[in-house]
Amino acid sequence: MDVDFETIKEDWNEYKLEDGTVLKFKTIVSSIIRTADYDPMTGDPVYHVRSTNILRVKVPEEMKRLPATKKPGGEGEGVEVG
């Protein structure tokens, strides 16, 4: 059975990698369904949640590269941006 819901808050989870890159993740819920099942350990109802994950990436300028033009049958390499 579909359950109506109201979004109260959707925060970003942020992670800074050792190379200085910052990753931001957010989960957007699109629907919630309550099943007829219950968790045998807790007795809580079981829900199925449909969602989409959003990713934002902020890369330090010194790590950015332009894509190289690929030649048929060859492998392209990045070009450093200066």
Gaussian input, Z-matrix of N, CA and C with variables (Angstrom, degrees):
# hf/3-21g

backbone

0 1
 N
 C     1     B1
 C     2     B2     1     A1
 N     3     B3     2     A2     1     D1
 C     4     B4     3     A3     2     D2
 C     5     B5     4     A4     3     D3
 N     6     B6     5     A5     4     D4
 C     7     B7     6     A6     5     D5
 C     8     B8     7     A7     6     D6
 N     9     B9     8     A8     7     D7
 C    10    B10     9     A9     8     D8
 C    11    B11    10    A10     9     D9
 N    12    B12    11    A11    10    D10
 C    13    B13    12    A12    11    D11
 C    14    B14    13    A13    12    D12
 N    15    B15    14    A14    13    D13
 C    16    B16    15    A15    14    D14
 C    17    B17    16    A16    15    D15
 N    18    B18    17    A17    16    D16
 C    19    B19    18    A18    17    D17
 C    20    B20    19    A19    18    D18
 N    21    B21    20    A20    19    D19
 C    22    B22    21    A21    20    D20
 C    23    B23    22    A22    21    D21
 N    24    B24    23    A23    22    D22
 C    25    B25    24    A24    23    D23
 C    26    B26    25    A25    24    D24
 N    27    B27    26    A26    25    D25
 C    28    B28    27    A27    26    D26
 C    29    B29    28    A28    27    D27
 N    30    B30    29    A29    28    D28
 C    31    B31    30    A30    29    D29
 C    32    B32    31    A31    30    D30
 N    33    B33    32    A32    31    D31
 C    34    B34    33    A33    32    D32
 C    35    B35    34    A34    33    D33
 N    36    B36    35    A35    34    D34
 C    37    B37    36    A36    35    D35
 C    38    B38    37    A37    36    D36
 N    39    B39    38    A38    37    D37
 C    40    B40    39    A39    38    D38
 C    41    B41    40    A40    39    D39
 N    42    B42    41    A41    40    D40
 C    43    B43    42    A42    41    D41
 C    44    B44    43    A43    42    D42
 N    45    B45    44    A44    43    D43
 C    46    B46    45    A45    44    D44
 C    47    B47    46    A46    45    D45
 N    48    B48    47    A47    46    D46
 C    49    B49    48    A48    47    D47
 C    50    B50    49    A49    48    D48
 N    51    B51    50    A50    49    D49
 C    52    B52    51    A51    50    D50
 C    53    B53    52    A52    51    D51
 N    54    B54    53    A53    52    D52
 C    55    B55    54    A54    53    D53
 C    56    B56    55    A55    54    D54
 N    57    B57    56    A56    55    D55
 C    58    B58    57    A57    56    D56
 C    59    B59    58    A58    57    D57
 N    60    B60    59    A59    58    D58
 C    61    B61    60    A60    59    D59
 C    62    B62    61    A61    60    D60
 N    63    B63    62    A62    61    D61
 C    64    B64    63    A63    62    D62
 C    65    B65    64    A64    63    D63
 N    66    B66    65    A65    64    D64
 C    67    B67    66    A66    65    D65
 C    68    B68    67    A67    66    D66
 N    69    B69    68    A68    67    D67
 C    70    B70    69    A69    68    D68
 C    71    B71    70    A70    69    D69
 N    72    B72    71    A71    70    D70
 C    73    B73    72    A72    71    D71
 C    74    B74    73    A73    72    D72
 N    75    B75    74    A74    73    D73
 C    76    B76    75    A75    74    D74
 C    77    B77    76    A76    75    D75
 N    78    B78    77    A77    76    D76
 C    79    B79    78    A78    77    D77
 C    80    B80    79    A79    78    D78
 N    81    B81    80    A80    79    D79
 C    82    B82    81    A81    80    D80
 C    83    B83    82    A82    81    D81
 N    84    B84    83    A83    82    D82
 C    85    B85    84    A84    83    D83
 C    86    B86    85    A85    84    D84
 N    87    B87    86    A86    85    D85
 C    88    B88    87    A87    86    D86
 C    89    B89    88    A88    87    D87
 N    90    B90    89    A89    88    D88
 C    91    B91    90    A90    89    D89
 C    92    B92    91    A91    90    D90
 N    93    B93    92    A92    91    D91
 C    94    B94    93    A93    92    D92
 C    95    B95    94    A94    93    D93
 N    96    B96    95    A95    94    D94
 C    97    B97    96    A96    95    D95
 C    98    B98    97    A97    96    D96
 N    99    B99    98    A98    97    D97
 C   100   B100    99    A99    98    D98
 C   101   B101   100   A100    99    D99
 N   102   B102   101   A101   100   D100
 C   103   B103   102   A102   101   D101
 C   104   B104   103   A103   102   D102
 N   105   B105   104   A104   103   D103
 C   106   B106   105   A105   104   D104
 C   107   B107   106   A106   105   D105
 N   108   B108   107   A107   106   D106
 C   109   B109   108   A108   107   D107
 C   110   B110   109   A109   108   D108
 N   111   B111   110   A110   109   D109
 C   112   B112   111   A111   110   D110
 C   113   B113   112   A112   111   D111
 N   114   B114   113   A113   112   D112
 C   115   B115   114   A114   113   D113
 C   116   B116   115   A115   114   D114
 N   117   B117   116   A116   115   D115
 C   118   B118   117   A117   116   D116
 C   119   B119   118   A118   117   D117
 N   120   B120   119   A119   118   D118
 C   121   B121   120   A120   119   D119
 C   122   B122   121   A121   120   D120
 N   123   B123   122   A122   121   D121
 C   124   B124   123   A123   122   D122
 C   125   B125   124   A124   123   D123
 N   126   B126   125   A125   124   D124
 C   127   B127   126   A126   125   D125
 C   128   B128   127   A127   126   D126
 N   129   B129   128   A128   127   D127
 C   130   B130   129   A129   128   D128
 C   131   B131   130   A130   129   D129
 N   132   B132   131   A131   130   D130
 C   133   B133   132   A132   131   D131
 C   134   B134   133   A133   132   D132
 N   135   B135   134   A134   133   D133
 C   136   B136   135   A135   134   D134
 C   137   B137   136   A136   135   D135
 N   138   B138   137   A137   136   D136
 C   139   B139   138   A138   137   D137
 C   140   B140   139   A139   138   D138
 N   141   B141   140   A140   139   D139
 C   142   B142   141   A141   140   D140
 C   143   B143   142   A142   141   D141
 N   144   B144   143   A143   142   D142
 C   145   B145   144   A144   143   D143
 C   146   B146   145   A145   144   D144
 N   147   B147   146   A146   145   D145
 C   148   B148   147   A147   146   D146
 C   149   B149   148   A148   147   D147
 N   150   B150   149   A149   148   D148
 C   151   B151   150   A150   149   D149
 C   152   B152   151   A151   150   D150
 N   153   B153   152   A152   151   D151
 C   154   B154   153   A153   152   D152
 C   155   B155   154   A154   153   D153
 N   156   B156   155   A155   154   D154
 C   157   B157   156   A156   155   D155
 C   158   B158   157   A157   156   D156
 N   159   B159   158   A158   157   D157
 C   160   B160   159   A159   158   D158
 C   161   B161   160   A160   159   D159
 N   162   B162   161   A161   160   D160
 C   163   B163   162   A162   161   D161
 C   164   B164   163   A163   162   D162
 N   165   B165   164   A164   163   D163
 C   166   B166   165   A165   164   D164
 C   167   B167   166   A166   165   D165
 N   168   B168   167   A167   166   D166
 C   169   B169   168   A168   167   D167
 C   170   B170   169   A169   168   D168
 N   171   B171   170   A170   169   D169
 C   172   B172   171   A171   170   D170
 C   173   B173   172   A172   171   D171
 N   174   B174   173   A173   172   D172
 C   175   B175   174   A174   173   D173
 C   176   B176   175   A175   174   D174
 N   177   B177   176   A176   175   D175
 C   178   B178   177   A177   176   D176
 C   179   B179   178   A178   177   D177
 N   180   B180   179   A179   178   D178
 C   181   B181   180   A180   179   D179
 C   182   B182   181   A181   180   D180
 N   183   B183   182   A182   181   D181
 C   184   B184   183   A183   182   D182
 C   185   B185   184   A184   183   D183
 N   186   B186   185   A185   184   D184
 C   187   B187   186   A186   185   D185
 C   188   B188   187   A187   186   D186
 N   189   B189   188   A188   187   D187
 C   190   B190   189   A189   188   D188
 C   191   B191   190   A190   189   D189
 N   192   B192   191   A191   190   D190
 C   193   B193   192   A192   191   D191
 C   194   B194   193   A193   192   D192
 N   195   B195   194   A194   193   D193
 C   196   B196   195   A195   194   D194
 C   197   B197   196   A196   195   D195
 N   198   B198   197   A197   196   D196
 C   199   B199   198   A198   197   D197
 C   200   B200   199   A199   198   D198
 N   201   B201   200   A200   199   D199
 C   202   B202   201   A201   200   D200
 C   203   B203   202   A202   201   D201
 N   204   B204   203   A203   202   D202
 C   205   B205   204   A204   203   D203
 C   206   B206   205   A205   204   D204
 N   207   B207   206   A206   205   D205
 C   208   B208   207   A207   206   D206
 C   209   B209   208   A208   207   D207
 N   210   B210   209   A209   208   D208
 C   211   B211   210   A210   209   D209
 C   212   B212   211   A211   210   D210
 N   213   B213   212   A212   211   D211
 C   214   B214   213   A213   212   D212
 C   215   B215   214   A214   213   D213
 N   216   B216   215   A215   214   D214
 C   217   B217   216   A216   215   D215
 C   218   B218   217   A217   216   D216
 N   219   B219   218   A218   217   D217
 C   220   B220   219   A219   218   D218
 C   221   B221   220   A220   219   D219
 N   222   B222   221   A221   220   D220
 C   223   B223   222   A222   221   D221
 C   224   B224   223   A223   222   D222
 N   225   B225   224   A224   223   D223
 C   226   B226   225   A225   224   D224
 C   227   B227   226   A226   225   D225
 N   228   B228   227   A227   226   D226
 C   229   B229   228   A228   227   D227
 C   230   B230   229   A229   228   D228
 N   231   B231   230   A230   229   D229
 C   232   B232   231   A231   230   D230
 C   233   B233   232   A232   231   D231
 N   234   B234   233   A233   232   D232
 C   235   B235   234   A234   233   D233
 C   236   B236   235   A235   234   D234
 N   237   B237   236   A236   235   D235
 C   238   B238   237   A237   236   D236
 C   239   B239   238   A238   237   D237
 N   240   B240   239   A239   238   D238
 C   241   B241   240   A240   239   D239
 C   242   B242   241   A241   240   D240
 N   243   B243   242   A242   241   D241
 C   244   B244   243   A243   242   D242
 C   245   B245   244   A244   243   D243

   B1=1.4405
   B2=1.5222
   B3=1.3439
   B4=1.4630
   B5=1.5176
   B6=1.3267
   B7=1.4529
   B8=1.5249
   B9=1.3334
   B10=1.4609
   B11=1.5234
   B12=1.3373
   B13=1.4594
   B14=1.5161
   B15=1.3156
   B16=1.4516
   B17=1.5198
   B18=1.3159
   B19=1.4591
   B20=1.5224
   B21=1.3217
   B22=1.4623
   B23=1.5214
   B24=1.3512
   B25=1.4515
   B26=1.5236
   B27=1.3261
   B28=1.4642
   B29=1.5214
   B30=1.3107
   B31=1.4584
   B32=1.5170
   B33=1.3197
   B34=1.4519
   B35=1.5167
   B36=1.3230
   B37=1.4605
   B38=1.5175
   B39=1.3377
   B40=1.4599
   B41=1.5221
   B42=1.3411
   B43=1.4637
   B44=1.5195
   B45=1.3335
   B46=1.4616
   B47=1.5188
   B48=1.3358
   B49=1.4511
   B50=1.5258
   B51=1.3251
   B52=1.4641
   B53=1.5318
   B54=1.3369
   B55=1.4634
   B56=1.5302
   B57=1.3358
   B58=1.4602
   B59=1.5141
   B60=1.3256
   B61=1.4599
   B62=1.5288
   B63=1.3261
   B64=1.4659
   B65=1.5245
   B66=1.3294
   B67=1.4667
   B68=1.5219
   B69=1.3300
   B70=1.4657
   B71=1.5144
   B72=1.3304
   B73=1.4595
   B74=1.5213
   B75=1.3268
   B76=1.4691
   B77=1.5183
   B78=1.3139
   B79=1.4607
   B80=1.5232
   B81=1.3340
   B82=1.4619
   B83=1.5269
   B84=1.3145
   B85=1.4691
   B86=1.5196
   B87=1.3389
   B88=1.4653
   B89=1.5269
   B90=1.3346
   B91=1.4688
   B92=1.5284
   B93=1.3111
   B94=1.4724
   B95=1.5176
   B96=1.3209
   B97=1.4638
   B98=1.5245
   B99=1.3068
   B100=1.4670
   B101=1.5225
   B102=1.3258
   B103=1.4629
   B104=1.5252
   B105=1.3105
   B106=1.4641
   B107=1.5338
   B108=1.3491
   B109=1.4642
   B110=1.5247
   B111=1.3332
   B112=1.4580
   B113=1.5192
   B114=1.3310
   B115=1.4532
   B116=1.5293
   B117=1.3298
   B118=1.4591
   B119=1.5345
   B120=1.3120
   B121=1.4696
   B122=1.5265
   B123=1.3486
   B124=1.4680
   B125=1.5239
   B126=1.3404
   B127=1.4600
   B128=1.5249
   B129=1.3324
   B130=1.4631
   B131=1.5257
   B132=1.3373
   B133=1.4673
   B134=1.5322
   B135=1.3292
   B136=1.4653
   B137=1.5239
   B138=1.3312
   B139=1.4569
   B140=1.5179
   B141=1.3332
   B142=1.4577
   B143=1.5292
   B144=1.3329
   B145=1.4534
   B146=1.5255
   B147=1.3236
   B148=1.4671
   B149=1.5188
   B150=1.3290
   B151=1.4561
   B152=1.5255
   B153=1.3258
   B154=1.4498
   B155=1.5180
   B156=1.3214
   B157=1.4559
   B158=1.5226
   B159=1.3259
   B160=1.4539
   B161=1.5234
   B162=1.3350
   B163=1.4582
   B164=1.5177
   B165=1.3293
   B166=1.4568
   B167=1.5186
   B168=1.3232
   B169=1.4616
   B170=1.5189
   B171=1.3376
   B172=1.4628
   B173=1.5205
   B174=1.3411
   B175=1.4600
   B176=1.5258
   B177=1.3432
   B178=1.4693
   B179=1.5323
   B180=1.3290
   B181=1.4681
   B182=1.5208
   B183=1.3430
   B184=1.4617
   B185=1.5298
   B186=1.3266
   B187=1.4643
   B188=1.5256
   B189=1.3300
   B190=1.4637
   B191=1.5194
   B192=1.3359
   B193=1.4630
   B194=1.5218
   B195=1.3154
   B196=1.4647
   B197=1.5224
   B198=1.3133
   B199=1.4654
   B200=1.5248
   B201=1.3138
   B202=1.4680
   B203=1.5144
   B204=1.3351
   B205=1.4598
   B206=1.5154
   B207=1.3092
   B208=1.4658
   B209=1.5157
   B210=1.3135
   B211=1.4565
   B212=1.5162
   B213=1.3250
   B214=1.4697
   B215=1.5208
   B216=1.3288
   B217=1.4633
   B218=1.5148
   B219=1.3258
   B220=1.4609
   B221=1.5203
   B222=1.3121
   B223=1.4581
   B224=1.5223
   B225=1.3274
   B226=1.4579
   B227=1.5196
   B228=1.3291
   B229=1.4607
   B230=1.5196
   B231=1.3051
   B232=1.4497
   B233=1.5216
   B234=1.3233
   B235=1.4579
   B236=1.5194
   B237=1.3188
   B238=1.4632
   B239=1.5087
   B240=1.3449
   B241=1.4597
   B242=1.5090
   B243=1.3119
   B244=1.4591
   B245=1.4446
   A1=108.25
   A2=117.04
   A3=121.66
   A4=110.30
   A5=115.02
   A6=120.93
   A7=107.98
   A8=117.26
   A9=120.71
   A10=108.53
   A11=115.63
   A12=118.61
   A13=109.82
   A14=115.21
   A15=123.21
   A16=107.40
   A17=116.99
   A18=120.46
   A19=108.59
   A20=115.87
   A21=120.98
   A22=110.38
   A23=116.39
   A24=120.42
   A25=109.15
   A26=117.65
   A27=122.25
   A28=107.46
   A29=116.78
   A30=122.17
   A31=111.75
   A32=115.05
   A33=122.64
   A34=108.77
   A35=116.82
   A36=122.50
   A37=105.87
   A38=117.08
   A39=120.63
   A40=110.59
   A41=115.21
   A42=121.82
   A43=108.11
   A44=116.89
   A45=120.73
   A46=107.87
   A47=115.67
   A48=121.54
   A49=109.94
   A50=116.37
   A51=120.53
   A52=112.61
   A53=117.96
   A54=120.62
   A55=112.20
   A56=117.68
   A57=122.29
   A58=114.32
   A59=118.25
   A60=122.56
   A61=109.52
   A62=116.68
   A63=121.39
   A64=107.99
   A65=116.63
   A66=123.05
   A67=108.08
   A68=116.06
   A69=121.50
   A70=107.98
   A71=116.43
   A72=122.73
   A73=109.88
   A74=114.73
   A75=120.50
   A76=107.29
   A77=116.21
   A78=122.10
   A79=108.44
   A80=116.21
   A81=122.36
   A82=107.76
   A83=116.58
   A84=121.59
   A85=109.40
   A86=115.96
   A87=120.27
   A88=112.69
   A89=117.12
   A90=119.11
   A91=110.40
   A92=114.31
   A93=121.57
   A94=107.30
   A95=115.46
   A96=121.53
   A97=108.57
   A98=115.59
   A99=120.51
   A100=107.30
   A101=115.48
   A102=119.54
   A103=109.70
   A104=116.20
   A105=121.13
   A106=110.71
   A107=116.46
   A108=120.93
   A109=112.41
   A110=114.05
   A111=122.24
   A112=108.45
   A113=116.05
   A114=121.03
   A115=108.34
   A116=117.89
   A117=119.97
   A118=113.22
   A119=117.96
   A120=120.87
   A121=112.61
   A122=116.84
   A123=119.83
   A124=113.51
   A125=116.75
   A126=120.18
   A127=112.99
   A128=117.11
   A129=121.24
   A130=110.05
   A131=117.18
   A132=119.51
   A133=109.95
   A134=116.48
   A135=122.20
   A136=108.70
   A137=115.67
   A138=122.54
   A139=109.48
   A140=116.22
   A141=122.69
   A142=106.02
   A143=115.58
   A144=120.40
   A145=109.04
   A146=116.36
   A147=121.44
   A148=107.13
   A149=115.47
   A150=118.82
   A151=110.95
   A152=114.50
   A153=123.07
   A154=107.79
   A155=116.52
   A156=120.83
   A157=109.54
   A158=116.03
   A159=123.22
   A160=107.35
   A161=116.64
   A162=121.58
   A163=109.57
   A164=115.97
   A165=122.63
   A166=107.03
   A167=116.35
   A168=120.94
   A169=108.83
   A170=116.06
   A171=121.45
   A172=106.94
   A173=115.08
   A174=121.73
   A175=108.88
   A176=117.66
   A177=119.49
   A178=110.65
   A179=117.16
   A180=122.66
   A181=112.26
   A182=117.80
   A183=120.74
   A184=113.12
   A185=117.83
   A186=121.10
   A187=112.76
   A188=118.26
   A189=120.75
   A190=110.55
   A191=115.90
   A192=123.47
   A193=108.79
   A194=116.00
   A195=120.79
   A196=108.35
   A197=118.10
   A198=119.17
   A199=109.99
   A200=115.55
   A201=120.60
   A202=108.79
   A203=116.28
   A204=120.96
   A205=108.04
   A206=116.91
   A207=120.65
   A208=109.57
   A209=115.64
   A210=121.23
   A211=107.86
   A212=118.20
   A213=119.65
   A214=110.96
   A215=115.33
   A216=120.80
   A217=113.70
   A218=119.50
   A219=121.61
   A220=111.11
   A221=114.39
   A222=119.35
   A223=109.33
   A224=117.28
   A225=120.86
   A226=110.62
   A227=116.80
   A228=121.87
   A229=107.23
   A230=115.61
   A231=120.24
   A232=110.94
   A233=115.55
   A234=121.61
   A235=106.74
   A236=117.00
   A237=120.42
   A238=110.02
   A239=115.21
   A240=122.24
   A241=107.48
   A242=117.99
   A243=118.86
   A244=110.82
   D1=127.16
   D2=176.42
   D3=-63.68
   D4=140.15
   D5=179.00
   D6=-115.50
   D7=123.82
   D8=175.06
   D9=-68.99
   D10=147.08
   D11=179.52
   D12=-148.61
   D13=160.39
   D14=176.76
   D15=-120.30
   D16=129.73
   D17=177.31
   D18=-76.35
   D19=121.06
   D20=179.85
   D21=-93.60
   D22=-41.13
   D23=-177.96
   D24=-159.25
   D25=135.58
   D26=175.26
   D27=-129.98
   D28=93.63
   D29=-178.09
   D30=-89.10
   D31=159.58
   D32=173.49
   D33=-90.63
   D34=139.33
   D35=168.05
   D36=-94.66
   D37=128.27
   D38=-176.51
   D39=-116.39
   D40=138.58
   D41=-179.35
   D42=-133.58
   D43=127.89
   D44=175.78
   D45=-103.18
   D46=121.82
   D47=-179.16
   D48=-84.53
   D49=161.23
   D50=-176.56
   D51=-62.93
   D52=-20.84
   D53=178.44
   D54=-87.65
   D55=3.75
   D56=178.35
   D57=95.12
   D58=-8.60
   D59=178.09
   D60=-67.33
   D61=138.48
   D62=176.39
   D63=-112.45
   D64=123.75
   D65=175.96
   D66=-105.47
   D67=133.91
   D68=175.48
   D69=-121.95
   D70=127.41
   D71=179.26
   D72=-118.47
   D73=141.96
   D74=174.03
   D75=-142.12
   D76=138.22
   D77=175.62
   D78=-105.42
   D79=126.13
   D80=178.46
   D81=-108.78
   D82=117.42
   D83=-179.53
   D84=-84.52
   D85=130.55
   D86=-179.71
   D87=-105.69
   D88=-30.32
   D89=176.23
   D90=-157.28
   D91=153.09
   D92=177.92
   D93=-129.84
   D94=131.16
   D95=179.36
   D96=-122.87
   D97=127.16
   D98=174.93
   D99=-93.00
   D100=124.67
   D101=179.75
   D102=-86.63
   D103=175.51
   D104=176.74
   D105=-83.75
   D106=-4.53
   D107=-176.54
   D108=-86.49
   D109=159.56
   D110=176.04
   D111=-130.77
   D112=145.11
   D113=177.61
   D114=-66.42
   D115=124.29
   D116=-175.99
   D117=-67.72
   D118=-22.70
   D119=-179.06
   D120=-84.80
   D121=-37.33
   D122=-174.17
   D123=-110.76
   D124=-21.22
   D125=-175.59
   D126=82.03
   D127=0.74
   D128=179.76
   D129=-72.78
   D130=146.68
   D131=176.04
   D132=-66.30
   D133=152.97
   D134=179.64
   D135=-98.56
   D136=131.07
   D137=179.07
   D138=-117.19
   D139=147.91
   D140=170.08
   D141=-111.11
   D142=131.98
   D143=-177.53
   D144=-119.66
   D145=126.09
   D146=172.96
   D147=-95.59
   D148=133.70
   D149=-177.13
   D150=-151.92
   D151=166.36
   D152=175.29
   D153=-125.84
   D154=136.25
   D155=176.44
   D156=-96.06
   D157=133.58
   D158=177.96
   D159=-110.36
   D160=134.55
   D161=179.87
   D162=-125.03
   D163=130.99
   D164=172.20
   D165=-119.19
   D166=138.23
   D167=-179.25
   D168=-126.32
   D169=129.17
   D170=174.24
   D171=-117.66
   D172=111.67
   D173=-175.22
   D174=-103.80
   D175=137.78
   D176=175.64
   D177=-58.02
   D178=143.32
   D179=-176.33
   D180=-53.25
   D181=-38.94
   D182=-176.57
   D183=-68.83
   D184=-12.53
   D185=179.38
   D186=-97.59
   D187=-8.21
   D188=-175.88
   D189=-77.52
   D190=144.54
   D191=177.43
   D192=-139.66
   D193=146.99
   D194=174.86
   D195=-85.02
   D196=144.77
   D197=175.96
   D198=-68.25
   D199=140.26
   D200=177.29
   D201=-85.53
   D202=155.37
   D203=174.95
   D204=-72.95
   D205=126.25
   D206=-179.51
   D207=-86.52
   D208=135.35
   D209=175.37
   D210=-92.84
   D211=144.69
   D212=179.32
   D213=-53.76
   D214=125.95
   D215=177.64
   D216=82.60
   D217=-4.45
   D218=-179.18
   D219=-113.91
   D220=165.46
   D221=178.33
   D222=-100.57
   D223=130.76
   D224=177.99
   D225=-87.94
   D226=151.00
   D227=177.04
   D228=-118.38
   D229=154.86
   D230=177.83
   D231=-68.37
   D232=157.31
   D233=177.02
   D234=-115.41
   D235=128.88
   D236=-177.75
   D237=-68.05
   D238=137.04
   D239=178.92
   D240=-95.95
   D241=130.05
   D242=-175.64
   D243=-124.47

